[in-house]
Every structure is written in C-alpha cells, then in structure tokens.
Amino acid sequence: MGRIDTPWNLPDRTVLRADLADREIRATDFLLMAVLPFRTVEVAGLPVNELAMAALVGLSLFRPARGGARLHEVVVLALGALLALLLYSGQANDVDWARRVGHVVVLAGLVWALGTGRVSLRSAGAGLGAGLVAVIALALAGIGGDTYPGRLTGFLGDPNAGAFFIAVLGVLAVVFADDRWKVRVALAVPLLAGLVLCFSRTGLLAGAFAIFWLFAGRRLGAAGGAAVAAALVWLVDNIPEDLVLYGPFSDRSGSDSLRERIIAQERVELADAPWYGNGPGTARVEVRDLEFFFHNSYLAVRQEGGWIALLLVLGLVAFAFLVVSRHSRAGDLAAAGAQAALIGAAVMAITLGEVLLDTPTAIAVGFALGQSLRPPPEAVADA
C-alpha cells in the first residue's frame, strides 16, 4: 500500500529536485576526479591529484548544499578534533607538520563537499571510473613507469597502493557512474582486470569482500552488517601463513619477512610515543639504514596522533558505514557500494600505511554521507 501523505510526511521536493539534477554530468567534478588515479604526476613538487582535490573543495565553497544539507554533528566533531589533535601533536613534537596537516584539511574538505551534496556523485563516480581505466590502459601500454616488473604500476606508482585505489575508488565508480547494468559491467571488467594485475593479496581480498557485500552482506541489519564488516577485516589480519604464501604468492616470503621487521620497528616507535603520538608525517621507520613508510595504517595513525586519533578516524568511518545502512538494505546499490568501499579501505589499511588518512578513504566517507541525503528507495516509491 502506498503511503498516505499528510502535512507531516510530505516528500522533500527540494531533495528530490536535487536528486534529478545530480543525474546530469558536471564537467568540473568529472575532470577533477578523473585526475585522482594519476598518483605519480607532480606539478612544482606537489602531487597533481592532491591539487585537483584541493581545487574541487575550493569550487565547492561557492556551491549550495544539497537541499540545505549540513554535516552531522558527529562528523564535524570527529574532523575538528582530529585536525586539532594533529596540529597539537605537530607543535608539541616540534616536527614539520604543515604539509601533512594540510593534506588532512583537504580530506576534511572532501568529506564536507561530498557529504553535503556540493559535488555531483554521479559525475564524481564517472570521473573516477574514467581515470582508473585510463591509468590501467596506460600501464598496460608501458606508459607511466614500471617500478615493479610483472605487476601493474604505471601512474599508480606502486602495485599495492594501486590496488587500494582500484578496490576503493573502483567500486564507487561502478555503482555511482551509471544506473544501467550493462554500463556497470562494462566498467567493472577492466577495473577487476587491473586489480588482478596489481597482484596484491590484500587488494584481491578487498575486492572479493566488496563483491560479497554488494550481493549478500548489504541485506543484513545495521548491527549484523557492522559485525560482518569487522569480522572480514579481522580475517585478513589473521590468515594462516601457509595460505598467505599459497600458489602464485609463494615467492613473497622475502617481502613478508621485511614487512614483519618493519612492523616490529613500528611497534618500537609506538612504545615510547606520548598520548598524542609522535606527530604528523612521522609514520616512517628505518630498517638496515633504509627508510620505509609504516606498513599498517592503524599503527600509522597512532604514530601521528595517538589512540585518540585512531578512534576518531575509525568512528568517522563507522558512522559513514552505518548512516547508509537503511538505504543499502532497501536495495540502494549505490549506498551498498559506498559501504563496500569503506570495507575495502579498512582491509587495505592492514598492510598499507597510507590508507585511513588518504584520499580514497575520505572520498568513500563523503560518498556514503552524500548518498544518505537521498531518500531511500521505499521513500521514492511512496512519493
């Protein structure tokens, strides 16, 4: 039975009109998001994709919010507290914090711009898809560099970081760029191929979990879904070694040993850290006189801002995941895709240091918050 309209439950026509307008491709959003996968391209020593994201946030300052939307108080508090904590940690530790905190400011701006509907999600999704397919095709053509022979790199720079970008941003591209299944499949095929060619074990698991969530996990309730997502992340961190080194990955024992030494040194760094961490940009260690980035993003955030910073980041991700649970269970594939992207980020964070405070995770949070502004499918049906 359809809903009976009363003065208390009439559909929000402003939001519905905004939903229709969002179906049109906005060139600026498309082009700036398409730049994001070009990780290794720099201008004046600055990553061009970071400049593109800063430009997108700047443009959003002059755009109205979707239906007058504002970020939830929880999101504002988490972002504000995180920035304040990192700023304090940088000053207290007397480290060069400006560039790192500036990066987090851009991430907060992306969450705000996407989460308040100032960026067209369809345009952004299409741009991400175009950019990812482009860097994959260019890498296969030998353009953009080949830093890891036998594994997909190109302008992605690193196969594990490339897998992170493809697994998180790729699922957003597939579900947001177009509603038609044929288009989604046509976009998913090259992205899955690129993910496989990165030859990243964690990346493949993140992709598998995302597919599982889209077809099955999203049907769970909010509590059940959160529990399953947490279980998937735990599973990745507790896979038996004989499975980790199975088959085509049997030659990774040397790199795994190095990873273990890096993580052991990470824990040494954290053992003497004050409650506010060792400061922004300090998530690096030395092993045999060589410097390495942290290989675990959960530990990296603790290194930069302590346990409080990690709890703030995880709280923000969890809130974004839960805020679209109703949409996801009601059949909104885009909402489920945003959740799948967040799961992918949480999984990749186990073996990569730059994940939780990196652009793809912020974009996944922003997409989830932005999608929550739309009426759930049953509300549209009753309107």
Secondary structure, DSSP 4 states (H G I P E B T S, - for coil): -PPPP-TTT---HHHHHHHHHTTSPPHHHHHHHHHTT-TT-EETTEEHHHHHHHHHHHHHTTS--GGG----HHHHHHHHHHHHHHHHHHHHTT---HHHHHHHHHHHHHHHHHHTT-S-HHHHHHHHHHHHHHHHHHHHTT-S--SSTTS--GGG-SHHHHHHHHHHHHHHHHHHS-S-HHHHHHHHHHHHHHHHHHT-HHHHHHHHHHHHHHHTGGGS-HHHHHHHHHHHHHHHTT--HHHHT-GGGGGGHHHHHHHHHHHHHHHHHHHT--TT-S-TT--EEEETTEEEE-S-HHHHHHHHHHHHHHHHHHHHHHHHHHHTHHHHHTT-HHHHHHHHHHHHHHHHTTT-SSSTTSHHHHHHHHHHHHHTTSPPHHHHHH-
